[in-house]
């Protein structure tokens, strides 16, 4: 993590104090606004939450789409103040599944771990070109708003490649999931 200068440290400390300072129940909207301001300052907030905090429409939609048993959940407040839930579990085949869903049950992304044999040849060929000597850790099929990409997880990075191999995005991993 990069070091913060004095002003950034003061702003961050003040924002955290404002968010977590107890306030009167009649000021609940003020607390919500403070969380949004903090998310805007930090570029988003992600926190692990118990599955019991997931709204019923969100969990129902995620289970319907994936038929997975979820074991972990996160809530993410975006920089714009919007919120989404990220559910993680396993499907009937034993592969890991991660679903991004809104509180009202709108699915925005489904990531399913798959066997490498399920990847289209064009995407696999591009992966081998971009990461020829890399050890493949896992392979995923990611569906988001009508677009499908295949993800190849390697040490400290992952590549997203379109089924036709004409689109490649390389990401550096910030968080490693277990």
C-alpha positions as CSV (number, residue, x, y, z in Angstrom):
1,X,0.0,0.0,0.0
2,X,1.5,3.4,-0.9
3,X,2.2,5.7,2.0
4,X,-0.3,8.6,2.5
5,X,0.8,12.2,3.0
6,X,-0.3,14.1,6.1
7,X,-3.4,15.6,4.5
8,X,-4.6,12.3,3.0
9,X,-4.1,10.7,6.4
10,X,-6.0,13.4,8.2
11,X,-8.8,13.2,5.6
12,X,-9.0,9.4,5.9
13,X,-9.0,9.5,9.7
14,X,-11.7,12.2,9.8
15,X,-13.8,10.3,7.3
16,X,-13.5,7.0,9.2
17,X,-14.4,8.8,12.5
18,X,-17.4,10.4,10.9
19,X,-18.7,7.2,9.6
20,X,-18.3,5.1,12.7
21,X,-19.2,7.7,15.3
22,X,-22.5,6.8,16.9
23,X,-25.3,9.1,15.8
24,X,-28.9,9.5,16.8
25,X,-31.4,7.2,15.0
26,X,-33.1,10.2,13.5
27,X,-29.8,10.9,11.7
28,X,-29.6,7.6,9.8
29,X,-29.5,9.4,6.4
30,X,-26.5,11.4,7.6
31,X,-24.6,8.2,8.3
32,X,-25.6,6.9,4.8
33,X,-24.3,10.1,3.3
34,X,-21.0,9.8,5.3
35,X,-20.5,6.2,4.0
36,X,-21.0,7.4,0.4
37,X,-18.6,10.3,0.9
38,X,-16.0,7.9,2.3
39,X,-16.5,5.5,-0.6
40,X,-16.0,8.4,-3.0
41,X,-12.8,9.5,-1.2
42,X,-11.4,5.9,-1.2
43,X,-12.7,4.8,-4.6
44,X,-15.1,2.3,-3.0
45,X,-15.6,0.3,0.2
46,X,-15.7,-3.5,0.3
47,X,-16.6,-5.4,3.5
48,X,-17.3,-9.0,4.3
49,X,-20.8,-9.5,5.7
50,X,-22.8,-12.5,7.0
51,X,-25.1,-14.2,4.4
52,X,-28.0,-13.2,6.7
53,X,-27.5,-9.5,5.7
54,X,-28.1,-10.3,2.0
55,X,-31.6,-9.1,0.9
56,X,-33.9,-12.0,0.0
57,X,-34.4,-10.9,-3.6
58,X,-30.6,-10.8,-4.1
59,X,-29.9,-14.3,-2.7
60,X,-32.9,-15.8,-4.5
61,X,-31.8,-14.4,-7.9
62,X,-28.2,-15.6,-7.3
63,X,-29.3,-19.1,-6.4
64,X,-31.7,-19.3,-9.3
65,X,-29.0,-18.3,-11.9
66,X,-26.2,-20.6,-10.5
67,X,-27.8,-23.3,-8.4
68,X,-24.9,-22.7,-6.0
69,X,-24.6,-23.0,-2.2
70,X,-23.1,-19.7,-1.0
71,X,-20.8,-19.5,1.9
72,X,-19.3,-16.0,1.8
73,X,-20.7,-12.5,1.1
74,X,-19.3,-9.0,0.6
75,X,-21.0,-5.7,0.3
76,X,-19.4,-3.2,-2.0
77,X,-20.2,0.5,-2.0
78,X,-19.1,2.0,-5.3
79,X,-17.5,5.4,-5.7
80,X,-20.9,6.7,-7.0
81,X,-22.6,5.6,-3.8
82,X,-24.4,2.6,-5.4
83,X,-24.2,-0.7,-3.6
84,X,-23.9,-4.4,-4.7
85,X,-23.5,-7.7,-3.1
86,X,-20.9,-10.3,-4.1
87,X,-21.8,-13.9,-3.1
88,X,-19.3,-16.7,-3.3
89,X,-19.9,-20.5,-3.1
90,X,-19.8,-23.7,-5.0
91,X,-22.0,-25.1,-7.7
92,X,-23.3,-28.7,-8.1
93,X,-20.1,-29.7,-9.9
94,X,-17.9,-28.4,-7.0
95,X,-16.5,-25.4,-8.8
96,X,-16.4,-22.0,-7.2
97,X,-19.0,-19.5,-8.3
98,X,-19.1,-15.7,-7.6
99,X,-22.2,-13.6,-8.3
100,X,-22.5,-9.8,-8.3
101,X,-26.1,-8.8,-7.6
102,X,-28.1,-5.7,-6.5
103,X,-30.3,-5.6,-3.5
104,X,-33.4,-6.0,-5.7
105,X,-32.0,-9.1,-7.4
106,X,-30.5,-7.7,-10.6
107,X,-27.6,-9.9,-11.6
108,X,-24.7,-7.9,-13.1
109,X,-22.0,-10.6,-13.2
110,X,-21.5,-14.3,-12.8
111,X,-18.1,-15.8,-12.6
112,X,-17.8,-19.6,-12.6
113,X,-14.7,-21.6,-12.3
114,X,-14.4,-24.1,-15.1
115,X,-12.2,-26.8,-16.4
116,X,-9.6,-25.5,-18.9
117,X,-11.1,-27.9,-21.5
118,X,-14.2,-25.7,-21.5
119,X,-12.4,-22.7,-22.9
120,X,-12.7,-22.0,-26.6
121,X,-9.6,-22.8,-28.6
122,X,-9.1,-19.2,-29.8
123,X,-9.1,-17.8,-26.2
124,X,-6.7,-20.5,-25.1
125,X,-4.3,-19.8,-27.9
126,X,-4.2,-16.1,-27.0
127,X,-3.6,-16.9,-23.3
128,X,-0.6,-19.1,-24.3
129,X,0.7,-16.2,-26.5
130,X,0.4,-13.6,-23.7
131,X,1.6,-15.8,-20.8
132,X,3.7,-18.6,-22.4
133,X,5.6,-19.6,-19.3
134,X,3.0,-18.9,-16.6
135,X,1.6,-21.5,-14.3
136,X,-2.2,-21.6,-14.7
137,X,-3.9,-21.5,-11.3
138,X,-7.5,-21.5,-12.3
139,X,-9.8,-20.8,-15.3
140,X,-13.2,-19.0,-15.1
141,X,-16.1,-18.1,-17.4
142,X,-17.3,-14.6,-16.7
143,X,-20.7,-13.5,-17.9
144,X,-21.7,-9.8,-17.5
145,X,-24.5,-8.0,-19.1
146,X,-24.6,-10.3,-22.2
147,X,-20.8,-10.4,-22.6
148,X,-18.8,-13.6,-21.9
149,X,-15.1,-13.5,-21.2
150,X,-12.7,-16.3,-20.1
151,X,-10.4,-15.5,-17.2
152,X,-7.0,-17.2,-16.7
153,X,-5.6,-16.7,-13.2
154,X,-1.8,-16.8,-12.9
155,X,0.6,-15.7,-10.2
156,X,-0.3,-12.1,-9.2
157,X,-2.3,-11.5,-12.4
158,X,-5.3,-12.6,-14.4
159,X,-6.1,-12.3,-18.0
160,X,-9.6,-11.8,-19.5
161,X,-9.9,-13.0,-23.0
162,X,-13.0,-13.0,-25.3
163,X,-14.1,-16.3,-26.8
164,X,-12.8,-15.2,-30.2
165,X,-9.5,-14.1,-28.8
166,X,-9.8,-10.6,-30.1
167,X,-10.0,-8.9,-26.7
168,X,-7.4,-9.2,-23.9
169,X,-7.4,-7.4,-20.6
170,X,-4.7,-8.0,-18.0
171,X,-5.3,-7.3,-14.4
172,X,-3.0,-7.3,-11.4
173,X,-4.5,-9.1,-8.4
174,X,-5.1,-7.0,-5.3
175,X,-6.9,-9.6,-3.3
176,X,-6.3,-13.3,-3.2
177,X,-9.3,-15.4,-2.4
178,X,-9.2,-18.8,-0.8
